[in-house]
Amino acid sequence: MTTLLSSLKVIARPEIAVKPPIIGKRTRLVDKLKQQLDMAECFIQGTEFEAYREKSVKDPETGERKKVRRRITVRPWYYDSEGHYYFEVRIGIKPIELVKDKPAIDVGDKAKLPDTIKLIIDAVEKGELDEFILKASKFPTKKAKASAEASTGAKSEVKSDTSAKTTK
């Protein structure tokens, strides 16, 4: 028995380096930009754009979890003003200001939309938008604000209770 195992090379478990969080954020932004690229190509061709997301749903009869494809609504990041198109790179619902107070990218004709989006995807993959991605992620979410308010409210109540005890 040991002759089979002795033929294997056994080593200590190697350390796996943790990836920086910017890589995940960059990947999510590239995925969203590819979705916008598909949407722009459908827009130019005059076809309807359909996006789907897999969602895990519990079956009420059996109690098993199943993955179901659900259609999702995707809002375009480009818009038209008198036949002239503009594009905004967004993180969440907020557009990124690539230059101070200037979030819109002037695209021009709608046929140039896919090329512009491809250029932005290349820039994100090379890390050119990392500072904007990190700056946008520093804004607190509603959930973070609510938990911060709840924790400060609980701390102030504890302080008032302890101050009342010390005065007795």
C-alpha positions as CSV (number, residue, x, y, z in Angstrom):
1,M,0.0,0.0,0.0
2,T,2.7,2.5,0.9
3,T,4.5,1.9,-2.4
4,L,1.7,3.7,-4.2
5,L,1.7,6.7,-1.8
6,S,5.5,6.8,-1.8
7,S,5.4,7.6,-5.5
8,L,3.6,10.9,-4.8
9,K,5.5,14.1,-4.0
10,V,4.1,15.3,-0.6
11,I,4.8,18.9,0.3
12,A,3.7,21.5,2.9
13,R,0.6,23.5,1.9
14,P,1.8,26.6,0.0
15,E,0.7,30.1,1.1
16,I,-2.0,31.5,-1.2
17,A,-1.7,35.2,-1.6
18,V,-4.8,37.2,-1.0
19,K,-5.9,39.2,-4.0
20,P,-6.3,43.0,-3.5
21,P,-10.0,44.1,-3.4
22,I,-9.5,46.4,-6.4
23,I,-9.3,43.3,-8.6
24,G,-12.8,42.2,-7.7
25,K,-14.2,45.7,-8.1
26,R,-12.4,46.1,-11.5
27,T,-13.8,42.7,-12.6
28,R,-17.4,43.8,-11.6
29,L,-17.0,47.1,-13.5
30,V,-15.7,45.2,-16.6
31,D,-18.7,42.9,-16.5
32,K,-21.1,45.8,-16.3
33,L,-19.3,47.5,-19.2
34,K,-19.6,44.4,-21.3
35,Q,-23.3,44.3,-20.5
36,Q,-23.5,48.0,-21.7
37,L,-21.5,47.0,-24.8
38,D,-24.0,44.2,-25.7
39,M,-26.8,46.7,-25.1
40,A,-25.3,49.3,-27.3
41,E,-24.7,46.7,-30.1
42,C,-28.4,45.6,-29.8
43,F,-29.4,49.3,-29.9
44,I,-27.5,49.9,-33.1
45,Q,-28.8,46.8,-34.8
46,G,-32.4,47.6,-33.7
47,T,-32.9,44.4,-31.7
48,E,-34.1,44.0,-28.2
49,F,-31.6,43.5,-25.4
50,E,-32.3,40.8,-22.9
51,A,-30.2,40.3,-19.7
52,Y,-30.6,37.4,-17.3
53,R,-29.4,36.6,-13.9
54,E,-29.4,33.2,-12.1
55,K,-31.2,33.3,-8.8
56,S,-31.5,30.6,-6.2
57,V,-35.1,29.9,-5.4
58,K,-36.5,27.5,-2.7
59,D,-39.2,25.2,-4.0
60,P,-42.1,25.4,-1.6
61,E,-43.2,21.8,-2.2
62,T,-39.9,19.9,-1.9
63,G,-37.8,22.5,0.0
64,E,-35.0,22.1,-2.5
65,R,-33.1,25.1,-3.9
66,K,-33.1,25.5,-7.6
67,K,-31.4,28.0,-9.9
68,V,-33.8,29.9,-12.0
69,R,-32.9,32.3,-14.8
70,R,-34.7,35.6,-14.3
71,R,-34.8,38.5,-16.7
72,I,-33.4,41.7,-15.3
73,T,-33.8,45.3,-16.3
74,V,-30.6,47.1,-17.3
75,R,-30.6,50.8,-17.7
76,P,-28.3,52.2,-20.4
77,W,-25.4,54.3,-19.3
78,Y,-25.6,56.2,-22.6
79,Y,-28.1,58.9,-23.6
80,D,-29.0,61.0,-26.6
81,S,-29.2,64.8,-26.8
82,E,-30.4,66.0,-30.3
83,G,-28.8,63.1,-32.2
84,H,-25.5,63.3,-30.2
85,Y,-24.7,60.5,-27.8
86,Y,-22.9,60.7,-24.4
87,F,-21.8,57.8,-22.1
88,E,-21.3,57.8,-18.4
89,V,-19.2,55.2,-16.5
90,R,-21.1,54.3,-13.4
91,I,-20.4,52.5,-10.1
92,G,-23.7,51.6,-8.6
93,I,-26.0,54.4,-9.6
94,K,-23.4,57.2,-9.4
95,P,-21.5,58.3,-12.5
96,I,-17.7,58.5,-12.2
97,E,-16.3,62.0,-12.7
98,L,-13.3,61.3,-15.0
99,V,-12.5,65.0,-14.8
100,K,-13.7,67.3,-12.0
101,D,-17.5,68.0,-12.5
102,K,-17.5,66.2,-15.9
103,P,-18.9,62.7,-15.8
104,A,-20.1,62.4,-19.4
105,I,-18.0,61.1,-22.3
106,D,-18.8,62.7,-25.7
107,V,-19.3,59.8,-28.1
108,G,-20.9,61.6,-31.0
109,D,-22.7,59.2,-33.4
110,K,-24.4,56.1,-32.0
111,A,-22.3,53.9,-34.2
112,K,-19.2,54.9,-32.1
113,L,-20.8,53.7,-28.9
114,P,-19.3,50.1,-29.0
115,D,-15.8,51.4,-29.8
116,T,-16.0,53.9,-26.9
117,I,-17.1,51.2,-24.5
118,K,-14.4,48.8,-25.7
119,L,-11.8,51.6,-25.1
120,I,-13.2,52.1,-21.5
121,I,-13.0,48.3,-20.9
122,D,-9.4,48.3,-21.9
123,A,-8.7,51.3,-19.6
124,V,-10.3,49.5,-16.7
125,E,-8.4,46.3,-17.3
126,K,-5.1,48.2,-17.3
127,G,-6.0,49.9,-14.0
128,E,-6.4,53.4,-15.3
129,L,-9.7,53.9,-13.4
130,D,-8.6,52.4,-10.1
131,E,-8.5,55.7,-8.3
132,F,-12.1,56.5,-9.4
133,I,-13.3,53.0,-8.4
134,L,-11.7,53.3,-5.0
135,K,-13.0,56.8,-4.4
136,A,-16.5,55.8,-5.4
137,S,-16.4,52.8,-3.0
138,K,-15.6,55.0,0.0
139,F,-19.1,56.5,0.0
140,P,-21.1,54.8,2.7
141,T,-24.1,52.8,1.7
142,K,-27.5,53.0,3.2
143,K,-26.9,49.8,5.1
144,A,-23.6,51.1,6.5
145,K,-25.2,54.4,7.5
146,A,-28.0,52.6,9.3
147,S,-25.7,50.3,11.2
148,A,-23.4,53.2,12.2
149,E,-26.4,55.2,13.5
150,A,-27.7,52.2,15.4
151,S,-24.3,51.5,17.0
152,T,-23.8,55.2,18.0
153,G,-27.3,55.3,19.4
154,A,-26.7,52.2,21.5
155,K,-23.4,53.6,22.8
156,S,-25.0,56.9,23.8
157,E,-27.7,55.1,25.7
158,V,-25.1,53.0,27.6
159,K,-23.1,56.2,28.5
160,S,-26.2,57.8,29.9
161,D,-27.0,54.8,32.0
162,T,-23.5,54.6,33.4
163,S,-23.4,58.3,34.2
164,A,-26.7,57.9,36.1
165,K,-25.2,55.1,38.2
166,T,-22.1,57.0,39.1
167,T,-24.0,60.0,40.4
168,K,-25.9,58.0,43.0
